Amino acid sequence: MLIPMTVPVSIPVLSLEDRQQAFVTILPLLETKARFAFRDLASRHDREDAVAEVVALAWEHFRYSRPLPASLFIKQIPLLIATVRQQLNNRPV
């Protein structure tokens, strides 16, 4: 039996409220991983700012990307953290 490689897949279109609810379910894990990643920053304010940047970037990515299950989106958290760390390293003082 042959199965064609290009099978159309229907991706459900989620409303904004559904996306928000899905994001809220992964938010605690996202914040925990971001806090751990930025624990080396000296200032508490800088740590909180970095965590907020990760959350904002994650929401923007989550909102505008194609619908992903939370388990797959969680795997992208290190990339988001690395992006914010790079921004922090290039930020003028």
N, C-alpha and C positions, 0 to 999 in steps of 0.2 A: 504494500500500500504506500503510495507516494503522498506526501504532505507538502503542499506548496510553501515555500519560504516566505512569501509575501502575503500573509493572511491579514486582512484588515482587522485592526483591533479598535473597538469602540472605547474611548476614554470618557468616563462620565464627566459631565460638566458640573462642577460644584459651585454653589452660590457663595457669595462672600461670607455669609454667616456660617456656612459649613466649613469653609477654609479657616475662619477664625477659630471655630471650635476645635478643629483638628490641630491647629497651631497651639492652642492653649493646652492641649494634652501633652505636647512635647516640651512646653516652655520650662517646667522645672528641671528637666534633664539638661536642656540647653544652658540654662543659667548655672547649673552646677558645674558642667564641663568648662564653661567660660571662666567661672570664678577660680577653678583649679588651674586653668591655663595661665591666668594673669596674677597668680598669687605672688609672683616675684616683683610686682610693681611696688615701689616704696610707699606711695601715697594711697590712702584709702579712696580718696576722690578719683585718682587715676584708675584704680581697679574697678570702681563702680562705673566710671565712664567707659572703660573698655568692655565691660559686660553689657552695658546698654548699647554700645555700638554693635556688638555681636548679635544681640536680640533684634535690633533694628534691621541689620543686614539680613538676618535669617528671615524675618517677616517679609521683607521686600522680595527676597528670593522665593520664599514659599508662596507668596501671593501671586506672583507673576509667572512662575514656572508651570509646567504642565503638572497636573495632579499626581503626586507621588504618595505612596503609603508612608506613614510616619516612620516605619522601620527603615525605609530607604533614605528618607530625608535625614535621619539621625546620622547616617554614615557621612554626610556632607558637613557635619559640624566642624571637624578639624580644618577643613578648607576655609570655612568662614572665620574661624579663630586665627588662622594664618594670615588671612587678608587683613583683619583688624590689626594684628601685630605688625604687619608690614606698614600699615598706615601710621601706626604709633611711632615706628622707627624713623619714618620720613617726615614726621610732623616738626615744624620749626618751633623752637622754644621762645 
